[in-house]
Amino acid sequence: MDASQSPVSAEMDFLTLLEESFHFEQPERGDLLTGTILAIDDQGMIVDVGMKRDAVVPRSDLERMEGVTYSLGQEVPVIVVYVEDHDGNLVVSVSQARQSEDWIRAEDLMQTGEVWEGVVADANRGGLIIPFGNLRGFVPASHVADLPRGLNEDDRKDHMASLVGKKILVKVIEVNRKRRRLVLSQREATRGRRDQKKETLLEELHEGEVRRGVVSGLRDFGAFVDLGGADGLIHISELAWCRVKHPKELLNVGDEVDVYILRLDHESKRIGLSLKRLQPNPWTLVDGMYHVGQLVEGTVSRVAQFGAFISLDPGIEALLHTNQMADPAPEDPVGILHEGDKLLMRIISIESHRQRLGLSLRDVTEEERERWTEEHGTVLTVIPSGSGVDADSAVDSVEAVEVAEGTEENVVAE
């Protein structure tokens, strides 16, 4: 002992060193250590972790490491499970250490956004189970790609079950070690790949060309068509020259169709398609089929407060305005005419270049209606006279309709 150091001071230094040594020897639960295997027997494994006492790996923990073999002198990572059990042993786990490596890998994948491929091991209506090393990843049903909407519970289970055993690409979207949650998304992985494919496809496509595709989805506003890893949209107004209520009238999911590349928006990555542009425009035939003053039979396709739209051959829609229905005109034709009604009308205007044809019901005489019925056997609808409407208001309504129809724009796919 240094002569300049008092006995009390020397004792304090010794206690400090002892305390530091004690803390060094006391790992905390959950610490990741590296050890060397000293012994392996039926009870488990003894590991030297660089402390005054060796660590014990229980046999039950080794059994979790299915297919993994160990040898004396091998270095292994371990996780502290118990700092001291009832026998005073430091208990560690090799299986949890392996899981810790998997957690780290999952966190890395989530940060980088990298896509990972796994095999579906199990499924239920809530989602898919995919092994991730020694962890179990979960893909919620809402993150399963191409899951059809509107399925009942049994069909949903069947669809999920059909994916068991298949390899799928997923992204890690949540890692929570404390709650042992590893959430994956097939939809996010697919979306990223489809975005890349769409960028490539946009460079390959040209407006005005025709491509073959498969109908991938139907919505009220149109139909989506897969052109080879990326979807384009046929707006409902581009399905046919005649009015279409819903795309399902013409198409089914899975149909192969030729589509016209109508519009490409590279900035928004949108592809607008058309079916009707591949069909003859019926308005080019109107001048040869009709003339002003001609009697024509048409079918009501829809009714609005300002009038009714009438379907005529060869697949066009003409307008029967309220002021041409009767004299005086009905205040509201919605309660008088119905979809499917047959009417005999006279053509009063033709503007085929603007795709407009005007009709009149009030200019048809009773005698002409009776003669038409006798010759064609058609049961015609007759509109009773109603209270009159202001003529100027009627003209304003027609102009409003023309403006609205002239400014209609197509929606294209996102």
C-alpha positions as a printed Julia matrix, in Angstrom:
414×3 Matrix{Float64}:
    0.0     0.0     0.0
    1.21    3.51   -0.84
    2.45    5.23    2.31
    0.62    8.38    1.29
   -2.69    6.49    1.12
   -4.71    6.0     4.25
   -6.15    2.54    5.13
   -9.7     3.89    4.63
   -8.87    5.24    1.16
   -7.28    1.96    0.1
  -10.31    0.02    1.32
  -12.65    2.3    -0.69
  -10.61    1.73   -3.87
  -10.81   -2.01   -3.35
  -14.61   -1.85   -2.84
  -14.98    0.28   -5.98
  -13.07   -2.24   -8.05
  -15.12   -5.06   -6.54
  -18.38   -3.25   -7.33
  -17.3    -2.56  -10.9
  -16.34   -6.2   -11.26
  -19.69   -7.25   -9.83
  -21.62   -5.05  -12.28
  -19.55   -6.36  -15.16
  -20.52   -9.88  -14.12
  -24.24   -9.04  -13.93
  -25.85   -9.02  -17.4
  -29.45   -7.94  -17.79
  -32.3    -9.96  -19.15
  -32.46   -9.54  -22.91
  -28.74   -8.82  -23.36
  -27.2   -10.33  -26.48
  -23.89  -12.12  -25.7
  -21.44  -14.27  -27.62
  -20.19  -17.47  -26.01
  -18.14  -20.59  -26.66
  -19.7   -24.04  -26.23
  -18.0   -25.96  -23.39
  -20.28  -28.97  -23.06
  -23.34  -30.58  -24.64
  -25.42  -33.28  -22.92
  -29.0   -34.47  -22.45
  -29.7   -31.55  -20.15
  -28.66  -28.89  -22.63
  -25.51  -26.93  -23.29
  -22.88  -25.08  -21.21
  -21.55  -21.86  -22.77
  -18.61  -19.7   -21.7
  -19.78  -16.09  -22.02
  -16.61  -14.5   -20.63
  -17.84  -14.16  -17.05
  -16.93  -15.83  -13.76
  -19.8   -18.21  -14.21
  -20.82  -20.14  -17.3
  -24.24  -19.87  -18.93
  -26.74  -22.7   -19.36
  -28.83  -23.33  -22.49
  -31.8   -25.6   -21.53
  -32.53  -28.68  -23.61
  -36.01  -27.32  -24.43
  -34.39  -24.29  -26.05
  -32.12  -26.43  -28.22
  -35.12  -28.44  -29.42
  -36.59  -25.25  -30.84
  -33.58  -25.01  -33.15
  -34.82  -27.74  -35.45
  -32.21  -28.86  -37.94
  -29.36  -26.93  -36.27
  -26.36  -28.86  -34.87
  -23.72  -27.61  -32.42
  -20.17  -28.71  -31.6
  -17.69  -28.11  -28.77
  -15.66  -24.93  -29.16
  -18.23  -23.35  -31.5
  -19.05  -19.67  -30.96
  -22.76  -18.94  -30.67
  -24.87  -15.83  -29.98
  -27.16  -16.12  -26.93
  -29.82  -13.99  -25.25
  -29.99  -13.72  -21.45
  -33.3   -15.23  -20.27
  -32.73  -15.36  -16.49
  -29.88  -13.61  -14.7
  -30.21  -16.26  -11.99
  -32.64  -19.18  -11.81
  -33.56  -21.15   -8.65
  -30.27  -23.08   -8.96
  -28.25  -19.88   -9.32
  -27.56  -20.48  -13.03
  -27.28  -17.82  -15.74
  -29.85  -19.07  -18.25
  -29.48  -18.09  -21.9
  -31.23  -18.95  -25.15
  -29.81  -19.67  -28.59
  -33.28  -19.71  -30.2
  -34.09  -16.22  -28.95
  -30.69  -15.01  -30.12
  -31.48  -16.34  -33.58
  -34.82  -14.53  -33.4
  -33.01  -11.36  -32.39
  -31.0   -11.61  -35.59
  -34.29  -12.01  -37.47
  -35.73   -8.93  -35.75
  -32.65   -6.95  -36.8
  -33.0    -8.21  -40.37
  -36.71   -7.33  -40.4
  -35.95   -3.82  -39.14
  -33.34   -3.39  -41.87
  -35.83   -4.51  -44.52
  -38.44   -2.08  -43.22
  -35.98    0.83  -43.27
  -34.71    0.11  -46.79
  -38.13   -0.81  -48.21
  -36.59   -3.87  -49.83
  -38.94   -6.59  -51.11
  -38.57  -10.07  -49.56
  -39.88  -13.42  -50.81
  -41.49  -15.87  -48.41
  -43.63  -19.01  -48.46
  -47.18  -18.92  -47.08
  -47.34  -21.5   -44.26
  -50.91  -20.98  -43.05
  -53.96  -18.86  -43.73
  -57.29  -17.83  -42.28
  -59.9   -15.24  -43.21
  -57.87  -12.62  -41.33
  -54.69  -13.04  -43.36
  -51.6   -15.13  -44.12
  -48.8   -16.54  -41.94
  -45.27  -16.49  -43.4
  -42.2   -17.8   -41.51
  -39.45  -15.2   -41.33
  -36.41  -17.09  -40.03
  -37.49  -18.09  -36.52
  -40.28  -15.5   -36.47
  -43.83  -15.63  -37.79
  -44.78  -12.79  -40.09
  -48.43  -11.86  -40.64
  -49.97  -10.46  -43.84
  -53.41   -8.93  -43.03
  -56.14   -9.69  -45.54
  -56.25   -5.99  -46.44
  -52.62   -6.31  -47.58
  -53.11   -9.41  -49.72
  -52.74   -8.43  -53.37
  -55.55   -9.14  -55.84
  -58.02  -10.25  -53.15
  -61.43   -9.9   -54.87
  -63.82   -7.52  -53.15
  -67.23   -8.51  -51.88
  -66.37  -12.13  -51.11
  -68.45  -13.92  -48.49
  -66.66  -15.55  -45.55
  -66.38  -19.0   -47.12
  -65.03  -17.69  -50.45
  -62.61  -15.46  -48.57
  -61.26  -18.49  -46.64
  -60.97  -20.49  -49.86
  -59.03  -17.71  -51.57
  -56.63  -17.42  -48.61
  -56.2   -21.19  -48.42
  -55.29  -21.32  -52.12
  -52.16  -19.28  -51.33
  -50.75  -21.76  -48.77
  -47.46  -23.22  -50.02
  -46.96  -20.49  -52.6
  -44.07  -18.02  -52.71
  -45.11  -14.39  -52.54
  -43.25  -11.09  -52.46
  -43.84   -8.92  -49.38
  -42.59   -5.76  -47.72
  -42.03   -5.38  -43.97
  -44.37   -2.61  -42.76
  -44.26   -3.06  -38.94
  -41.68   -4.44  -36.49
  -42.52   -4.48  -32.77
  -40.25   -6.72  -30.68
  -42.02   -6.09  -27.38
  -45.39   -7.16  -28.79
  -43.7    -9.73  -31.06
  -45.45   -8.23  -34.08
  -44.01   -8.62  -37.54
  -46.46   -7.33  -40.15
  -45.88   -7.83  -43.87
  -47.65   -6.51  -46.97
  -47.95   -8.23  -50.32
  -49.93   -5.28  -51.67
  -47.1    -2.81  -50.97
  -44.55   -5.13  -52.58
  -46.75   -5.58  -55.64
  -47.49   -1.87  -55.86
  -43.81   -1.01  -55.99
  -43.16   -3.53  -58.75
  -46.22   -2.38  -60.7
  -45.11    1.25  -60.42
  -41.77    0.28  -61.94
  -43.51   -1.7   -64.67
  -45.86    1.22  -65.36
  -42.92    3.59  -65.82
  -41.36    1.15  -68.29
  -44.68    0.62  -70.06
  -45.29    4.37  -70.38
  -41.99    4.66  -72.23
  -43.01    1.85  -74.6
  -46.56    2.96  -75.37
  -47.6     5.53  -77.95
  -50.91    7.36  -78.25
  -52.96    6.01  -81.12
  -51.59    2.46  -81.06
  -53.59   -0.67  -80.26
  -52.58   -3.07  -77.46
  -53.93   -6.38  -76.17
  -54.84   -6.52  -72.47
  -56.86   -8.34  -69.84
  -59.76   -6.74  -67.94
  -58.55   -6.59  -64.32
  -61.37   -4.67  -62.64
  -64.77   -3.08  -63.17
  -65.97    0.1   -61.44
  -68.97    2.37  -61.89
  -66.77    4.87  -63.75
  -65.01    2.44  -66.09
  -62.92   -0.68  -66.6
  -59.26   -1.32  -65.72
  -57.19   -3.28  -68.22
  -53.85   -4.92  -67.41
  -51.46   -4.19  -70.27
  -48.67   -6.36  -68.89
  -48.0    -5.52  -65.28
  -49.65   -2.09  -65.3
  -53.27   -1.0   -65.62
  -54.9     1.53  -67.89
  -58.47    2.81  -67.57
  -61.27    2.75  -70.1
  -63.58    5.5   -68.88
  -67.25    4.54  -69.17
  -67.69    7.17  -71.89
  -65.03    5.38  -73.98
  -66.56    1.9   -73.81
  -69.01    2.36  -76.67
  -70.57    5.04  -78.83
  -73.92    4.39  -77.22
  -74.54    5.17  -73.56
  -73.4     2.47  -71.12
  -74.78    2.37  -67.57
  -72.09    0.1   -66.16
  -69.02   -1.59  -67.7
  -70.4    -5.01  -66.72
  -72.91   -4.63  -69.57
  -70.02   -5.14  -72.0
  -67.09   -6.65  -70.11
  -66.16   -9.26  -67.51
  -63.02   -9.5   -65.37
  -60.58  -11.77  -67.2
  -61.76  -10.84  -70.72
  -59.0   -10.31  -73.28
  -59.6    -7.13  -75.25
  -57.88   -4.94  -77.82
  -57.72   -1.35  -76.61
  -56.82    1.96  -78.21
  -54.17    4.03  -76.38
  -56.09    7.26  -76.02
  -53.95    9.31  -73.65
  -50.62    8.99  -71.83
  -49.83   11.14  -68.81
  -46.18   10.55  -67.93
  -46.19   12.99  -65.02
  -49.16   11.39  -63.25
  -48.36    7.91  -64.62
  -51.83    7.48  -66.07
  -52.89    5.51  -69.11
  -56.22    6.35  -70.76
  -57.73    3.68  -73.0
  -60.68    3.38  -75.35
  -62.78    0.62  -76.84
  -65.12    2.74  -78.89
  -62.28    4.26  -80.93
  -61.77    0.8   -82.43
  -65.41    0.71  -83.54
  -66.97    2.65  -86.44
  -68.43    5.97  -85.3
  -72.19    5.58  -85.88
  -72.56    9.33  -86.34
  -70.72    9.05  -89.67
  -73.72    7.06  -90.92
  -76.43    9.44  -89.7
  -76.57   11.75  -92.76
  -77.11    8.76  -95.03
  -79.83    7.24  -92.82
  -81.88   10.22  -91.67
  -83.25   13.55  -92.88
  -85.17   16.41  -91.27
  -88.91   15.71  -91.21
  -88.5    11.93  -91.17
  -90.56    9.82  -88.74
  -88.46    7.55  -86.55
  -89.18    5.09  -83.77
  -86.87    5.27  -80.76
  -86.5     3.9   -77.26
  -86.13    6.04  -74.14
  -82.68    5.39  -72.64
  -82.87    7.89  -69.78
  -85.07   10.75  -68.59
  -84.06   14.09  -67.09
  -86.03   17.15  -66.08
  -85.13   18.94  -69.33
  -86.06   16.03  -71.59
  -85.39   12.46  -72.62
  -82.51   10.78  -74.43
  -83.66    8.45  -77.19
  -81.72    5.48  -78.56
  -81.79    5.25  -82.36
  -80.05    3.08  -84.93
  -77.14    2.69  -85.53
  -76.29    3.15  -81.84
  -76.72    6.89  -81.33
  -78.6     8.95  -78.76
  -80.87   11.83  -79.77
  -82.55   14.42  -77.58
  -86.28   14.88  -77.13
  -86.58   18.12  -75.21
  -89.6    18.85  -72.99
  -90.76   21.67  -75.29
  -91.0    19.11  -78.11
  -92.96   16.53  -76.14
  -96.39   18.13  -76.08
  -98.15   21.46  -76.33
  -98.12   22.73  -73.67
  -94.98   20.95  -72.56
  -94.95   18.84  -69.38
  -93.31   20.52  -66.4
  -91.38   17.39  -65.45
  -91.12   14.4   -67.86
  -89.47   12.2   -65.21
  -92.84   11.0   -63.96
  -94.28   10.62  -67.48
  -91.62    8.82  -69.53
  -89.68    5.76  -68.42
  -86.66    3.87  -69.66
  -87.68    1.43  -72.39
  -90.75    3.39  -73.6
  -91.26    3.29  -77.38
  -91.97    6.62  -79.06
  -92.72    7.74  -82.61
  -91.06   11.1   -83.29
  -90.14   13.44  -86.1
  -86.56   14.57  -86.76
  -86.34   18.36  -86.5
  -82.55   18.89  -86.63
  -79.4    17.0   -87.58
  -75.87   18.06  -86.67
  -73.88   14.88  -87.21
  -70.52   16.7   -86.98
  -71.51   17.72  -83.42
  -73.12   14.34  -82.72
  -76.54   15.87  -82.11
  -79.97   15.01  -83.44
  -83.16   16.74  -82.3
  -86.57   15.05  -82.14
  -90.15   16.18  -81.73
  -93.08   14.21  -80.38
  -95.65   16.96  -80.6
  -95.16   17.27  -84.39
  -96.41   13.7   -84.91
 -100.16   13.5   -85.61
 -102.5    10.92  -84.17
 -103.15    9.64  -87.68
  -99.44    9.09  -88.27
  -99.14    7.2   -84.97
 -102.06    4.93  -85.79
 -100.75    4.18  -89.26
  -97.27    3.41  -87.85
  -98.75    1.04  -85.27
 -100.71   -0.81  -87.97
  -97.67   -1.18  -90.22
  -95.08   -2.03  -87.58
  -97.16   -3.5   -84.74
  -95.37   -1.38  -82.14
  -97.08   -0.36  -78.91
  -96.23    3.33  -78.66
  -96.2     5.49  -75.56
  -98.34    8.63  -75.71
  -97.54   11.61  -73.49
 -100.51   13.45  -72.0
 -100.39   17.23  -72.21
  -99.16   18.97  -69.1
  -98.87   22.49  -67.86
  -96.74   24.7   -70.09
  -93.17   25.86  -69.53
  -91.62   29.15  -70.46
  -90.15   29.01  -73.99
  -87.07   31.07  -73.04
  -86.4    28.72  -70.12
  -86.63   25.8   -72.49
  -84.05   27.35  -74.81
  -81.76   28.04  -71.86
  -82.09   24.43  -70.75
  -81.12   23.15  -74.2
  -78.05   25.39  -74.29
  -77.08   24.27  -70.78
  -77.3    20.64  -71.84
  -75.19   21.33  -74.95
  -72.51   23.06  -72.9
  -72.46   20.26  -70.33
  -72.18   17.58  -72.99
  -69.54   19.48  -74.92
  -67.25   19.88  -71.94
  -67.36   16.3   -70.65
  -63.86   14.97  -70.02
  -62.56   11.47  -69.61
  -61.0    10.15  -66.43
  -57.81    8.12  -66.86
  -56.18    5.43  -64.73
  -53.95    6.19  -61.8
